Amino acid sequence: MSTVYLDRKHLEIDVTGGCLTVSPAPRGRGSIPLNLITRLVLCGRVRLNSAALAGLSDRGIAVICLAGRNHRRVAQLGGVTGNDARRRIDQFKVGVNPALRLLLARQVVAAKIRAALREIELLLDRRPALRRHLVKARRTLIRITAQIDQAELDSLLGLEGAAAAAWFRALSAVFPESLGFKGRNRRPPRDPVNAVLSLAYTLLHAEAVAACYGHGLDPMLGFLHEPAPGRESLACDLIEPLRPRVDGRVVELFASQGLEETHLTHSDAGCRLDKTGRRHFYQWWETIAPSYRRYLRTGGHQLIHRLSELVQ
């Protein structure tokens, strides 16, 4: 066990005797050894006291709190934290140097487009009937890639947006029409695909925040994404190359009928997963998340070395 998901109303959490205790006990299991837990995801009205938070923090266990209705991340305890302040100093030096920042921002956009191109190749193999839509997107992404090395920051953000739009236009042809996916929308998501994407991106972003803390980096100071109040801009940077990979796995999820329309509810508040749908989602997420966690660990180490090289 690595991740524990608690998604029921009125659960109460404590830490006693080296174990996480949950009451009332879900499925008859109310005690889990802390040494089996890496992260704890709480959704909705789950209560925990300060002693429990301290116990989880002492063990370096990340705690991610999601709002019950829209599954927006509302709080996070970082987990294991790096203690080398020189890394944050290097990060700040690069972040305030426009030329150095631009180098890293270009790398983020290029990596995201490469990931989208890989997903397009996979889809071309599996869905040849959609070749016209996929080839058109591929052509657009290749054209945008050729402009990255000459782009300044403002135009680079425009290129990233154009690439994302082309990618989602292709995806709109991949998903069945019955799902109503016409492109990315959120706050609230208005169709089943966007409901799943929003929750997946939320958990992925939380993993990136935890990775930043673990590497001793400041998640608020990014390079492609401008610093903004309440936004962990470096975490946003780190997950950009992973977004197309997540999108591709969501295509597979719906194609395999791992999620069905009966697992979602529709209302004026948008489209969202019901309790059964969330259970299926969490199980699916844990089959794909380990590769993203490895990517974030490796990417964090590579970024630290790159920052050190740039400031020397």
N, C-alpha and C positions, 0 to 999 in steps of 0.2 A: 504494500500500500504506500502511495506517495501523496496523493491528493484526497482530501476528505471534503465532500460536498454535503452541506446541511441546508436543505431547502424545504423546511416545514415551519409552519407558524408555531410560536410559543415554545420553542426548544430552549433549554437552558444549559449553558456550557460551564464546566469548571475544570481545573487542572489539579489533580491530587495523586500523590504517590507515583509520579512519573507517567501518569495516564491522562488522556483527555476523556472526561466523563460527560455524557449527554443524557439529559432527561426531559421528557420521557424517552426511553431508549428506542431509537429507530430500529425496526425489524429485530428487536430482542437483543441488540448489541449496544450497550451503553458505555463501554469503556474501551479505549484504543490506546496502546502504548505510544508515547510521544516519539519514540525513536523510529516509528514506522511512518511518521507524518512529515512531509516536506512543506505542504501548503494546505490551508484551510479556507474553503470558499463558503461564505455565509450569504444566504439569500432571504430577504424578508425579516420578519420579527424574531430574530434569534438573540437571546440575552447572554452576555458574558460579563463577568466582573473584572475588576482591576487585577486581582490576583491571577486570574486566568490569562489575561493579556501579558502580565509579567512573565508567567511561566512559559507561554508560547514564545515571547521575545527572547528569553534566556536560551531557548533551544534553537533559535534562528528559524522559526517556523513562520512563513509568510501568512498573513491573514488578509483576505480580500472580501470586502463587504459590498454586496450588490443590493440596490433598491428592489423591493419586492415586486413592484408592478412592471417597471420598464427594464429591470436588470442593468441599470446604469451603475457603474462603479462609484461608490460614494465615500469609501475610505479604504486604506490599505496600510498594514503593518509590514515593513520592508523585508523581514527575514534576515538572513545572514548579511552583514554589512562590512564592506572593505574599509580598512583603516589607514590607507596611504593617502594623505592629503595632497601629495605631489601630483597625483593623477588629476585631481580637481583643479589644481593650479594650471597644469598643462591644458586641460579642457577650457578653462577660462581664457588663457592666452590665445588659443586658436579661435575661440568663439568671438573674441573682440577684434580679431584681425580679419578684415574683409576678404583678403586674397586667400588666406589659409582656410577660412570657413567655406569659401566657394569651392575649393578643391574637394572637401569632404561632401558638400551638398551635391556636387556633380556625381560623385561615386554612389550616393544613395539613389539618385534618380536612375542612373545607368543600371544599378543592380536590380531595381524594381522592374524595369523594362525587360531585362534579360529573363527575369523570373516569369513575366507574362508571356514572353516568346516561347519559353520552354513549355508552359501550360498549353499554348496554342498548338505546338507540335504534338503534344499528347492527345489533344482533342481531335486533331486532324487524323490521327491514326484510328481513334475510336469512333469518330462521328464523320465519316467522309461525306455524308449527305449535306453537311453544313460547310463544305469547303469554301464556298463563295464568301460567306460572312467571315470565316476565320482567316482566309488569305487576305481579305481587305484589311482586317485589323493588323495582321502581321506586317503588311506593307506600310501601314501608317506608323507602327511602332519602329520599324527599321528607319524610316525617314526621320522620325523624331530623335532616334539615337544618334544619327549623324550630326545633329545640331548641338548636342550636349556640351562638347568640349569648348565651344565658342560662346556659350550662353552665360550671361551675367545672372545674378541671383533672381531678380524679378522675372526675367524671361524664362529662367529655369523652372520656376514655380508654374509658369504657364505651360511649359512643355510637359511637366509631370501631370498637370490637370488634363491636357489634351490626350496624353497616353492613357490615363485612367478612363476617360470618356470613350476612347476607341475600344479599350478592353471590355468595358461593360456593355457597349453596343454589341460586341460579338457574343458575350454571355447571354444577352437577352434573346438571342436566337437559339441558344443551347438548351435553356430550361424550357420545359413544356409550357405551352400557352396557358394551361389551366392554373399555373402558379402566379400568373399576372406580373411577372418580373419584367419591368421596362427600363431598368437602370437602378443605380444606387439611390436609396432614400432612407431617412432615419429621423428620429426624434419627432414622432414615432415612426418605426418602420411600417409600411403599408401593405406588405405582402409577405408570404411565408419565407421566401428566399432572403429578403432583407431582415426579417426577424432573426433568422439563423446567423446571417453575416454579422449583425450588430452584436449578438451575444458572443460570437467567436472572436470578433475584434476586441471586445471588452476584456475577455480573458487573456487574449494575446498581449494586449497593452499592459495588463497587470503583470504578466510574466516579464515584459521588457523593463518595467519599473523595478521589479525585484532584481533583475539582472544588473541594472545600473547600480543599485545599492550594493549588490554583492561584489561588483568590480571597483567600488569606491568612487564611482562617477556620480555627478549631479544629474538626475533625470530631467531637471527643469531647463538645462542649457543645451539646446540642440544646434544643428548647423544648417540643415535644410529648413526646418521649421523655426520660425522666429520665436524668441522667448515671449511668453504671454502669461498673464495672471491665471493661475489654476491649470496650466497646461504643461505636462511633462514632455517637453519638446524633444529631448534626446530619445526618450522611449518611442515617441512618434517616428523619429528617424530610423530607429533600429527595426521597427516592424514593417516599414514600407516594402522592403524586398520580400517579406513573407506574405503580404496580403494576396498576391496572385496565387500563391500556393494554397492558401486557405480557401480562396474562391474555387479553385479546382477541386478541392476535397468536398466542398459543399455541393458542387455539381454531382459528384459521385454519390454523395449521401442521398440526394433526392432520386437519382437514377436507380439506386439499389432499393429504394423504398424503405430505407432505414428511418426516415421520417415521412409521415403521411399528413394530408391536409386535416385529418381528424385530430392530429396532435397540436393544432393551433386554434386560437380563438381570434375572432374579428370583432372590433367594436369601434366606437368613435375615438378611442384612445390608441387605435392602431392594431396591428397584428402581433400576436405574442404566442410563445409556446405555453401550452398548458402543463400541468404537473407531470403527466405521462410523457409529453414531448420533451420536457427538460431532463427527465431521467434518461431518455434515449440520447439526448444531446450530450449530456455529461459522459455517458459511456463511450460515445463516439469520439468526443473531444480527447479523452484520455488515450485513445489509440493513435491519434495523430500528434498530440502535443509534445511527446518526448523529442521528436526531431526538431521542433521549433525551439525547445529549451536548449538543445545542444547547439543549434545555430546561434542563439543569443549568447551562450557562454563563449563560444569560439569568436563570434563577432565582437564581443566585449574585449576579449584579450587582444584581438587584432587592432581594435580602435585605440587601446591604451598604447600599444607600440607605435601606431601611426601618429598619435598626438605627441609622443616623446620625440619622434623623428622630426616632426614639423617645427617644434619649438627650439630645437638645438641649433 
